[in-house]
Amino acid sequence: MNRDDCLHNAEELINGPRAAYYGDPWRMHQRVADLWSDYLDLKDGFRFSVKDVVCMMMLLKIARLRHAVSHDSFIDICGYAALGAEMTEDQTDV
């Protein structure tokens, strides 16, 4: 798989079937952030953010890649990176 195919496949997934099936990406990632925060019930009041969810999901894919090479994981990382860039556009730390 070349880089163009990888990026094209990621774009098709996040703007096609997955977008239709899972709905608004920000809402879904915020829901995951809220569930993780509530489940862990951290005493210092820490709450996961949408950015945290995106990064953690990419780390999950990286962990899977350490076990076995899967083009699907590379494609998913590209998709998460693109969604993360879009959802945090106004939150850049410069």
C-alpha positions as CSV (number, residue, x, y, z in Angstrom):
1,M,0.0,0.0,0.0
2,N,1.4,3.4,-0.9
3,R,0.9,6.6,1.0
4,D,-1.7,7.9,-1.3
5,D,-3.8,4.8,-1.0
6,C,-3.4,4.9,2.8
7,L,-4.5,8.5,3.0
8,H,-7.3,8.0,0.5
9,N,-8.7,5.0,2.4
10,A,-8.6,6.9,5.7
11,E,-10.4,9.8,4.0
12,E,-13.1,7.5,2.6
13,L,-13.6,5.9,6.1
14,I,-13.9,9.1,8.1
15,N,-16.1,10.8,5.6
16,G,-18.1,7.8,4.4
17,P,-19.3,4.7,6.3
18,R,-17.9,5.5,9.7
19,A,-19.2,9.1,9.6
20,A,-22.6,7.8,8.7
21,Y,-22.6,5.0,11.2
22,Y,-21.1,6.8,14.2
23,G,-22.3,10.3,13.7
24,D,-20.6,13.5,14.5
25,P,-16.9,12.8,15.4
26,W,-16.6,15.5,18.0
27,R,-19.7,14.3,19.9
28,M,-18.5,10.6,19.7
29,H,-15.1,11.5,21.0
30,Q,-16.5,13.7,23.7
31,R,-18.8,10.9,24.8
32,V,-15.8,8.6,25.0
33,A,-13.9,11.3,27.0
34,D,-16.7,11.6,29.4
35,L,-17.1,7.8,29.9
36,W,-13.4,7.4,30.5
37,S,-13.4,10.2,33.0
38,D,-16.4,8.9,34.8
39,Y,-15.2,5.3,34.8
40,L,-11.7,6.1,36.2
41,D,-13.2,8.6,38.7
42,L,-9.8,10.3,39.2
43,K,-9.6,12.1,42.5
44,D,-7.8,15.2,41.2
45,G,-10.7,16.1,39.0
46,F,-8.9,15.3,35.7
47,R,-11.2,14.9,32.8
48,F,-10.2,13.5,29.4
49,S,-10.6,15.7,26.4
50,V,-11.4,15.0,22.8
51,K,-7.7,15.4,22.0
52,D,-6.9,12.8,24.7
53,V,-9.3,10.3,23.1
54,V,-7.8,10.8,19.7
55,C,-4.2,10.4,21.0
56,M,-5.1,7.3,23.1
57,M,-6.9,5.7,20.1
58,M,-3.8,6.2,18.0
59,L,-1.7,4.7,20.7
60,L,-4.0,1.7,20.7
61,K,-3.4,1.3,17.0
62,I,0.4,1.7,17.6
63,A,0.2,-1.1,20.2
64,R,-1.5,-3.3,17.7
65,L,1.2,-2.6,15.1
66,R,3.9,-3.6,17.6
67,H,2.2,-7.1,17.6
68,A,1.6,-7.4,13.9
69,V,1.7,-5.2,10.8
70,S,-1.8,-4.2,9.7
71,H,-2.6,-1.7,7.0
72,D,-5.9,-1.1,8.7
73,S,-4.1,0.2,11.8
74,F,-2.0,2.6,9.7
75,I,-5.2,3.8,7.9
76,D,-7.0,4.2,11.2
77,I,-4.1,6.3,12.6
78,C,-4.3,8.6,9.6
79,G,-8.1,8.9,10.2
80,Y,-7.7,9.7,13.9
81,A,-4.9,12.2,13.1
82,A,-7.1,14.0,10.6
83,L,-10.1,14.1,12.9
84,G,-7.9,15.3,15.8
85,A,-6.5,18.1,13.6
86,E,-10.0,19.2,12.7
87,M,-11.6,18.9,16.2
88,T,-8.8,20.8,17.9
89,E,-8.2,23.4,15.2
90,D,-8.8,26.3,17.6
91,Q,-6.8,24.8,20.4
92,T,-3.3,24.9,19.0
93,D,-0.5,25.4,21.6
94,V,2.0,27.7,19.9
